[in-house]
Amino acid sequence: MSNLPDCPSCGSEYAYEDSGLLICPMCGHEWTKESEAEEEEAAQIKDVNGNVLNDGDYVSIVKDLKVKGSSNVIKQGTKIKGIRIVEPEDGHDLDCKVPGFGKMALKSSVVKKID
């Protein structure tokens, strides 16, 4: 049994190593073990302090945020329970319910993880 990772492009389990490259015979994708580690590192969502965020974490807002389409502002220090990590859309990579505002998407760069 091979200990090589599955192809990140098509998910095939038949990848093989050749001259330092990992190659998928199914789709032809080529990658290195280092690039795979970099992609995993980049895939992690981090808060303003560099802490890794996970689904269900509690966070607080680090600066006042204007709400688009409203004259209201989300104040610094507002605590949010149970965030959800989502695919980034316009830089917004968190879904959550903000007290007094309801469901909205936020950028991880404006929150900090709290214990």
Rosetta blueprint (number, residue, H / E / L):
1 M L
2 S L
3 N L
4 L L
5 P L
6 D L
7 C L
8 P L
9 S L
10 C L
11 G L
12 S L
13 E L
14 Y L
15 A L
16 Y E
17 E E
18 D E
19 S L
20 G L
21 L E
22 L E
23 I E
24 C L
25 P L
26 M L
27 C L
28 G L
29 H L
30 E E
31 W E
32 T L
33 K H
34 E H
35 S H
36 E H
37 A H
38 E H
39 E H
40 E H
41 E H
42 A H
43 A H
44 Q L
45 I L
46 K E
47 D L
48 V L
49 N L
50 G L
51 N L
52 V E
53 L L
54 N L
55 D L
56 G L
57 D L
58 Y E
59 V E
60 S E
61 I E
62 V L
63 K L
64 D L
65 L E
66 K E
67 V L
68 K L
69 G L
70 S L
71 S L
72 N L
73 V E
74 I E
75 K L
76 Q L
77 G L
78 T L
79 K E
80 I E
81 K L
82 G L
83 I L
84 R E
85 I E
86 V E
87 E E
88 P E
89 E E
90 D L
91 G L
92 H E
93 D E
94 L E
95 D E
96 C E
97 K E
98 V E
99 P L
100 G L
101 F L
102 G E
103 K E
104 M E
105 A E
106 L E
107 K L
108 S H
109 S H
110 V H
111 V E
112 K E
113 K E
114 I E
115 D L
